[in-house]
Amino acid sequence: MTQSKFKHRLPGVVRFAATAGLAIIVSGCATSYPMSTGNGSNNLSSLSGAAPLSKDISAFLDTAAIGGVMPVVSSPWGSNVEVVAGERYFAASGLVCRHLTVSNDRDLPNKELACRTSNTGAATQGTWVTQRLVIGLLEDAR
């Protein structure tokens, strides 16, 4: 008698589990998330701590190979610095960014980050801005 009750209840449990699973799937599909165009942002106010870089530094960041070096008289990182271009990558923000190493005669080299405010059109369109290097800080803390 116990087996017959179990057999009669089993289809109800399976039906309930299937209905609950379908409800979860449908609710996940109905959730809306912010859309990204992959074009980045042209609004500097949306970039936390961003300082625009000069046209000559921006042109250097657009075209320099990894390891390319540029002496800079005046920059957000100080005066008379040397900027070494690192790898370029697409950030989660949708912006093209580059790792940089900035050094001067007085201090040890610093890891820095710059991102281009627009990824649309030609490589020279958009402004490169400084960004806070969060990952580097976490790696240095280990």
Secondary structure, DSSP 8 states (H G I E B T S, - for coil): -HHHHHHHHHHHHHHHHHHHHHHHHHHHHH-------SS--S-GGGSTT--B--HHHHHHHHH--TT-EEEEEEETTEEEEEEEEEEEEE-TTS-EEEEEEEE-SSS--EEEEEEES--SSSTT-S-EEEE--HHHHHHHH-
